[in-house]
């Protein structure tokens, strides 16, 4: 079932679709959008079960890629380029493999087309452990989540999904609710760790951007990248980890702009 994704369009030029990562929303790539919208028409999307897009009972890369393809159809975009971070990078790769005739160029930020071992167990456990019937402030939620997630910046990112319930909608003691569909993300997490599905390679240009201190893209992934994306190149952004687009946004945007402009 295709999901009609919430979106924000800005800028002018050739269409560029932005796809955020797990637990994120279109706002996470807002800095990238601001830096590229003078060269491209930016289509920033909330993916299913994230942000303000609809919740569904399923979540896998073919379904999420078809969501984006449906969005392109609705917007009359015959072709577009894609830029995706982490989970969004896998969605971008899946869409390029699924409908190569619709995709011009792809920027994949710090993820490879491979299956990963679980990396978010502590985060999922921490988010699920928050008793939203008792939490009355974001500070209280942050303190509770700190038992599972050490890094304050990551907790701050995760808690952007905590939405205050309007008073007229409250039915109990709870003040907050999750904006993302946490139960389904947890249920489908194994599918989100998997590699994109492919029968043929995507021959168009693909740029992989790696955070220097991140382990998501490794030398052992080279053969699989070459098999699926024979026209791929790799750039490493020094002094960054998995959050490279936020840590060095000017460098990230400059490399993306140069590549996407051909």
N, C-alpha and C positions, 0 to 999 in steps of 0.2 A: 504494500500500500504506500503510495507516494504521500509525503508529508509536505504541506505548504509552509515553507520556512519563513520566519520573520527575517527582515532584511533592512539594510540601509544603503542607499545609493548616493554617491558623491563624486564630484569631479567630472572631467570630460576626457574623451579619448577612447582608445581601444578597451573593451571590457576586461576587467580583472576581478575574479571571484576570490574572496578571502575566507579561509576556513580555519577556525580556532581549534585548540586542543581539548583534551579531556578535562572536564570540570570547568570549562571556560565559557566564553560567550563572544559575540562580535566585538565587544569593548576591548578585549585583550589584544586585538590587532589594530586598535584605534590609532596608535602612534604611527604604524606602518601606513594605514590609510591616509593620514594627514600628509605624510611625506611623499606619497605617490599620486595623490588625487590631482595634481597639476599636470600629470602625464597620462593618466588612465581614468576611465570611468570605473569607480570602485563599487563592487557589490559585496558588502560585508554581510555574512549570514550567521544566524544562530542555528546550529545543527539540532536535529531531533533530540528531545529529552534534555536540551540545554537552553539557557537563556530564556527567551520569550517564545520559542517555538513549541509546537504541540508535543505532548507526551505520547509515547507509543509503548506497546508491550514488547517490541523487538528492537534490536540494535545490532547491526552487522555492516560491514563495509559495502557489499553490493547494494543493500537497501539505502544506506546513507548517500552513496554515489548517485543512485536513482533520484533521491530527493533533490540533489543539486541539478541534475539533468532536467528534472521537472521544473525547477526554478528557472533555468535557462529558457525552457520552452515558454513558460508563462511570460517571461520578459522579452521574448522575441530575439534571444541571443543565439544566432546560428552557430557562432564560435566564440570562445573566450579563452583567456589564459587563467591559470589557477595558482594560488599561493596558499599553502597550508602548513601549519605548525603541528608537529607531533601527531596526534590522532587526525587532525585536519590534513596533515601531509599524507597519511595513508588513504584518506578519503579522496584526496586529489589524485594520488597514484591509481586508485581503483577506478575513478572516473576516466582517466586517460586510457587505461587498459580496456575499459568497458565500451567507451565511445570515442575512439581516437580521432574520428573525423570531425568531432566537435571542439577539440582542444588544440590550441596553438602552442603554448609553452607552459611549463610547470616549474614552480619553485617549491621545493620540499625542504622544510626547516627542521633539521635535527631529528630525523627518523629514517629508518631504512625499510625496504619492502620485505621484512622478515617477521617471523613469530618470535616474540619476546617472552621471557619468563615473567611471572607476576612481579610488578614493581610498586603497586599501589595498595597493598594489603593493609598497611598501617593507616593510610589515609581513609580507605573505605571503612575500616573498623572505627576510626575516630569519628568520622561524620555520622555513621550509624549509631554511635553511642550517645550522641548529644540528645538529651531529653528536652525536646522543644516545648513540652508542656510546662517546664520549670525555668527555662532560660529566658531572662527578661532584658538582657543587654548583649551587645556584640562583645564587650569586654569579657563578660561571663562565658560566652561561647568560646572565645579565644583561649581563655584560661583552661577550659575543659579540654579543648582540642590539643593543647600543648603537651598533654600526656602522651599523645600519639605522633605529633608532628613537631619536631624541634625548631624548624626554621620559621621565624616570625613572618617573613615575606610570603612564604608558601601558605601559612595559615591565613594571612590577609587575603590572598588570592582565592583560597577555597571559600572563605566566608563572604565573598561577594555574592555567593549563591543563597545566602540567608536573607530572606525577604520579610519585611515587617508586614503583618496582616492588617489591612484596613479595619478600623474598629467596627464598621458596619458588617464586616464579614466574619468576625470572630464568633465562634460557637462554644468556646471553652476558655481555659486559662491561658492557652498558648498565645504568645505575642508574635512569634516568627514561624515561617514555613520555608521549606526548600523550594527554590525556583527550579532547580534541576530535578530530574526524575531519578532520585537516588536508588530506589529499590531495583529498577530495571537496569541501571548502569551496573549495579553490583551483580545482578543476575546474569548479565551479558558480558561481564568483564573478560571472560576467556575468549570471546569472539573478538573483542577489541584488541586483544594482545596478538591476534593472528595476523599473518601476512595478507596483503590483498590477493584476490583471486585473479588468475590470468590464464588465458588460452593462447594468446599471442602477445608479442612485445609491442610497446608504444615507441614508434620511431622518431617522434618529435623531440625537440630540445627540452632537456630537464636539467635544472640546477639544484644540486643538493648543497645546502648550507649547514655546516657543522659547527657547533660550539666547541672550541678547543678543549675544554675541560669536561666535555660530555662523553659518555660511553654509548650513546644510542647509535651512532654510526661508527662502525669498526672496519678494520682492514679485511676481516673475514667475510664481510658483507659484499665485497667488491664484485665477486662473480655473479651473485644474484642480481645486483644492480645492473651489471652489464647485460645479463640475460634478458631482463625485462625492459631496460631502458638503454639501448645501445648508443644513444646520442646524449648520454648524461655527462655532466662535469661536476666537480666538487670544489667548493671554496670553504676554507676554515676561517672563522672569525676568532681572533686571539682574545684571550681574557674574558671568555664567556663560557657558560655551561648550557644547559638545556633551554634556558630562558634568553637566548641570544638576541631575540628581537626586542626585548625590553632592556637588556643590559647595554647594547650598542646599537640603538635604533638607527642612527645616521648611517653607520657602516652597513647594517642589514638592508636598509632602504636603497642605498647607493648600489650595492651589488645586485639587488633585485631589479632595480630600474635599468641598469646597464644590460642585464641579461634579457629582460622582457622586451626591451626596445630593439633587440636583435642586432 
